[in-house]
Amino acid sequence: MKTPRGWEQVATAPQSTVGGAKFLVPTEAVGSFDFRAMTAPFNGASAVTTAPRTLEVTATPPTDITPPAVPTGVVATPGNGHVGLAWSPVTASDLDGYLVYRAPTANGPWAKLTAIPNTATGYDATGLTNGTTYWFAITSIDDTGNESARSNASPATPASPPSSVVDHCGTLSVDQTWTPATTHRLTCDLTVPAGRTLTVEAGAVIK
């Protein structure tokens, strides 16, 4: 093999009608290497040297099998039919994003809510049923596809916004319509005098 010092012998092979030899190239060596074969003089025959051939050696990068850190600081904030999620960012040079999971219990089964990594440190889980408790967990994933373990599970129960409460007592002085958007609380007897109208819509709550 040709080196900066000239041609150097790197391997030998026994005499045969078809020559062949194996030699090792250090794994840290990369680039182009020229090599040739040479027969030794034997039985009156002269030495023969082949034309040089070039060997290209490239380095194979090590396979990344290390996932990013597990996300922490997961906070689940319930809303009306949805839950807002937030968590602390993960520091990793090869971070691709985060995956969000939901489960009906703290122990699963877990369903992935994000088909592709979410690059933000927040997510809004929608289409939920008010009054039902859901559990959420976050993982981080790098650009090689290594995914961390799930974060601690955080529960949240979406709910309808509370309705306003209006107190009623005495004699109705103006026409009124009571709707389901307001809870109507009678703190004493309510009188509807002649000439006044009280309309109570279906679904209105009266206490």
C-alpha positions in Angstrom: 0.0 0.0 0.0 1.3 3.5 -0.8 1.8 5.7 2.2 3.5 9.2 2.6 6.7 7.2 3.0 6.3 5.3 -0.2 5.1 1.8 -1.0 4.9 -0.4 2.1 4.1 -4.1 2.5 0.9 -4.7 4.3 0.2 -8.4 3.8 1.6 -11.6 2.2 0.0 -14.6 0.7 1.3 -18.1 -0.1 2.4 -19.1 -3.6 -0.5 -20.1 -5.8 -1.7 -19.8 -9.4 -4.3 -17.3 -8.3 -2.9 -14.7 -5.9 -4.8 -13.0 -3.1 -4.1 -11.3 0.2 -6.1 -9.6 2.9 -4.9 -6.5 4.8 -6.4 -4.2 7.5 -6.9 -0.5 7.2 -7.2 1.3 10.6 -10.8 2.4 11.3 -9.7 6.0 12.0 -8.2 6.2 8.5 -10.4 7.6 5.8 -9.7 8.7 2.2 -8.1 7.1 -0.9 -5.5 4.4 -0.6 -3.5 3.0 -3.5 -2.4 -0.6 -3.4 -0.7 -3.1 -5.7 0.4 -6.7 -5.7 3.9 -8.0 -6.3 5.2 -11.5 -6.9 8.6 -12.5 -5.6 11.2 -14.0 -8.0 10.8 -17.7 -8.0 12.4 -20.6 -10.0 14.0 -18.2 -12.4 10.9 -16.1 -13.0 11.2 -12.4 -12.5 9.2 -10.4 -10.0 5.9 -9.1 -11.3 4.1 -6.0 -10.1 0.4 -5.2 -10.9 -0.9 -1.8 -11.8 -2.0 0.2 -8.7 -5.7 0.1 -7.6 -7.4 2.7 -5.5 -9.4 1.8 -2.3 -11.9 4.4 -1.0 -12.4 4.3 2.7 -15.2 6.3 4.3 -16.3 6.6 7.9 -19.7 5.4 9.0 -21.1 7.6 11.8 -22.1 5.8 14.9 -25.8 5.0 15.2 -27.7 7.4 17.6 -29.7 5.3 20.0 -29.9 7.9 22.9 -33.4 9.6 23.3 -33.8 13.1 24.6 -34.6 13.8 28.2 -38.1 13.1 29.6 -40.3 16.3 29.6 -41.0 17.8 33.0 -43.3 20.4 34.5 -46.4 19.2 32.7 -49.5 21.2 33.6 -53.1 20.3 32.4 -55.6 23.2 32.6 -59.3 22.1 32.0 -61.7 24.1 29.8 -65.1 23.7 28.2 -64.7 20.5 26.2 -60.9 20.8 26.0 -57.7 20.7 28.1 -54.7 23.0 27.6 -51.3 21.4 28.2 -48.0 23.1 28.9 -44.6 21.7 29.8 -40.9 22.8 30.3 -38.7 22.6 27.2 -36.2 19.8 26.7 -32.6 20.9 25.7 -31.1 18.6 23.0 -29.2 19.5 19.8 -31.1 16.9 17.8 -34.6 17.5 19.3 -37.3 17.1 16.8 -40.3 17.9 19.0 -42.8 16.4 21.5 -45.5 13.8 21.3 -48.7 14.1 23.4 -50.6 11.1 24.8 -54.0 10.8 26.5 -55.4 8.0 28.6 -58.6 7.3 30.6 -56.6 6.3 33.7 -53.1 7.1 35.1 -51.9 3.7 33.9 -53.3 3.8 30.3 -54.1 2.6 27.8 -52.3 5.5 26.1 -53.4 7.0 22.8 -51.1 9.3 20.8 -52.8 12.6 20.0 -50.0 14.1 17.7 -49.3 12.3 14.4 -46.1 14.3 14.0 -43.8 15.9 16.6 -45.2 19.1 18.1 -42.4 21.7 18.2 -44.1 24.0 20.7 -44.2 23.4 24.5 -47.9 23.5 24.6 -50.9 21.7 23.1 -54.7 22.0 23.2 -56.5 18.7 23.5 -60.0 19.2 22.0 -63.2 17.2 21.5 -63.4 16.1 25.1 -66.4 15.3 27.2 -67.2 17.6 30.1 -67.2 15.9 33.4 -64.9 13.1 32.3 -61.3 12.9 33.7 -58.5 12.5 31.2 -54.8 11.8 31.9 -52.1 13.4 29.7 -48.4 12.6 29.3 -45.6 14.1 27.0 -42.6 12.5 25.4 -39.7 14.1 23.5 -38.3 12.7 20.3 -35.1 13.4 18.3 -34.6 13.6 14.6 -33.4 10.0 14.5 -36.7 8.8 15.9 -35.4 8.1 19.5 -38.3 8.7 21.9 -38.1 9.4 25.6 -40.1 7.7 28.2 -43.5 9.4 29.0 -43.6 12.2 31.5 -45.6 12.0 34.8 -49.3 11.7 34.0 -51.3 14.8 34.6 -55.1 14.6 35.1 -57.7 17.2 34.1 -61.5 17.2 33.9 -63.1 19.6 31.3 -66.3 21.3 32.4 -68.9 23.8 31.2 -68.4 27.3 32.5 -70.5 28.1 35.5 -73.7 29.9 34.8 -74.5 33.2 36.4 -77.0 33.3 39.3 -79.8 35.9 39.7 -81.8 36.3 42.8 -85.5 37.0 42.6 -87.9 38.2 45.4 -91.1 40.2 45.8 -93.2 41.5 42.9 -92.1 41.5 39.3 -91.9 45.1 38.1 -91.0 44.4 34.4 -91.6 41.7 31.9 -88.8 39.0 32.2 -87.6 36.0 30.3 -85.6 33.4 32.2 -83.1 31.4 30.0 -81.0 28.3 30.6 -77.9 30.5 30.6 -78.7 31.9 34.0 -79.6 30.2 37.3 -82.7 31.9 38.9 -82.8 31.7 42.6 -85.9 32.5 44.6 -84.9 34.1 47.9 -88.6 34.7 48.8 -92.1 34.5 47.3 -92.2 36.0 43.8 -95.5 37.6 42.6 -96.3 38.3 38.9 -98.9 41.0 39.0 -101.5 41.5 36.3 -100.1 43.2 33.2 -96.7 41.6 33.7 -95.3 38.6 31.8 -92.7 36.0 33.1 -91.5 33.7 30.4 -89.5 30.6 31.5 -87.6 28.9 28.6 -87.1 25.2 28.5 -83.9 24.2 30.4 -83.9 27.2 32.7 -82.7 26.4 36.2 -84.9 27.7 39.1 -83.9 27.2 42.7 
